[in-house]
């Protein structure tokens, strides 16, 4: 299943320069088009999701081949996803969210997207254990005992990714694709709420706030190292700083100000210090706290939103400070038509450009994206992005 | 001025809520009055959410406190169901296992004195039909976070129509839009949990 990567000469350098100019709010000749579509790629190329999750090689291949096929409709300048795939999905997603994962072809039908369980795998009694033995030791035990991956299993899960990392990362760059996101740094809030279940964790925030804060403080260095370390396989321009359950729309200001923002500030600082662009992959609605995102250093980050944050408000508040990438929503890809896509992209280019903007998919294009809609996205991004 | 228990429920003061419930049960207060106070508090939670004072996490907290309150009161009392406003069937559409939003809707509807039949997650269309038929529910609520739920929602709406049931269907979830509602054939889109309650209040 080896990929033959075309050599497109200076295209990568041109695309990279364009992305850097966007982040710095310098003028560009056209707005870059980025893509992330893990589930859709399989459908687009005639594979099931079950095929996809079972094969690390296929994960790399379908993502690359889908981008190559979409080049028939316009430009794809950057990928907002690692070129290496996730490999073993139960391990990869499970160890990020600290919970079990149901997979297509396994617990789910072949073409139902993977789903992360909401079980209470970390108990409230574990809080004292974590404070006693430290987060790294707890994590080691948890992955082995509660997710069922021995150290050998973990090495086997990582092996396919590590083996060809350099080849695939360099191949994507040779083909012209800027890797805007080459890894993920997960906020301690998301990890802990994943392991406790969202409901129990919300109760914990009310019942044991000091203890939760102490544990999150313990978790942060490990989260930072994992995000930055993972990127070294790919040498991307940036990494995701994930934001899912940390969204403003989910949490009261009191909880957000104490348990969310201070950790992001440190995560951003560490990412920038490592020479990487923090791609704030902020799903759900962050409109309420856009002003507070100015705490992050100017012209260093990309705000990557999914259609639920008011992107025009984001432009108004953060123009000149933080570039924006987004935000064509999943519903348009799955339920809309090409005209809807064209209109949405045209309006984005007009309202969020011309500087500080990368056209992007909201989060990740869904599995049931209509192919003609994704083709329209690339077409419209090319047509309306010329300055 | 709100009743003290209602206020504590509204303020998400968990310990105060359980303390007051224990005191009132011990003093022989009619459990129905205690339930009414809890419901009043939950209704106020809904209003505070609409006023953007509360967020999803507060609804989750409120739902859990309410559920535990009902469990405490229920140990002392078997609630009459005859005075319920009506039955509502709720579930997450087939193919989707997300339940946080659905659970918040269930809590608010129960607080609103509806008889809620919670079918859980990954619910096939036939099960919605069966539950609606058996309960005589006039409203069916479909929840879905993922776009894969769209087809399942449409199949459910079609199945309810084919079964000849006179029900209104409301849908809600992260990626649901008015365009999706139209394609699915649902009667209304509930933009958030409180909207689901408002729709039931309007329809029942």
Contacts between the chains, C-beta under 8 A, distances in Angstrom:
chain1	res1	chain2	res2	distance
A	102	B	97	7.0
A	109	B	95	7.7
A	112	B	95	5.0
A	112	B	148	6.2
A	113	B	146	6.1
A	113	B	148	6.0
A	115	B	96	7.6
A	115	B	97	5.0
A	115	B	98	7.6
A	115	B	146	7.9
A	117	B	97	7.5
A	118	B	97	7.9
A	118	B	98	7.9
A	118	B	99	6.8
A	118	B	100	7.4
A	198	B	60	6.9
A	198	B	100	5.4
A	199	B	60	5.6
A	199	B	64	6.3
A	199	B	100	7.0
A	199	B	103	7.3
A	202	B	57	4.9
A	202	B	60	4.6
A	202	B	61	5.6
A	202	B	64	7.8
A	203	B	61	6.6
A	203	B	64	5.9
A	205	B	57	7.4
A	206	B	12	6.9
A	206	B	14	6.7
A	206	B	61	5.9
A	207	B	14	7.4
A	248	B	55	7.7
A	249	B	55	6.5
A	249	B	56	6.6
A	250	B	55	6.1
A	250	B	56	4.6
A	250	B	57	5.7
A	251	B	55	5.6
A	251	B	56	7.4
A	251	B	57	4.9
A	252	B	54	6.8
A	252	B	55	5.1
A	252	B	57	6.2
A	252	B	58	5.8
A	255	B	57	6.2
A	284	B	174	7.5
A	308	B	174	7.5
A	329	B	175	6.8
A	329	B	177	7.7
A	330	B	147	5.1
A	330	B	175	4.7
A	331	B	147	6.7
A	331	B	175	4.7
A	331	B	176	7.1
A	331	B	177	4.7
A	331	B	179	6.8
A	331	B	180	5.7
A	333	B	147	7.6
A	334	B	147	3.9
A	334	B	150	6.2
A	334	B	175	7.7
A	335	B	147	7.4
A	335	B	150	6.0
A	335	B	177	7.3
A	335	B	179	5.6
A	335	B	180	5.0
A	335	B	183	5.6
A	336	B	179	6.5
A	340	B	179	7.7
A	366	B	146	7.1
A	366	B	147	4.1
A	366	B	148	7.3
A	366	B	175	7.9
A	367	B	147	7.6
A	367	B	148	6.6
A	368	B	147	5.6
A	368	B	148	5.9
A	368	B	150	7.4
A	368	B	151	7.5
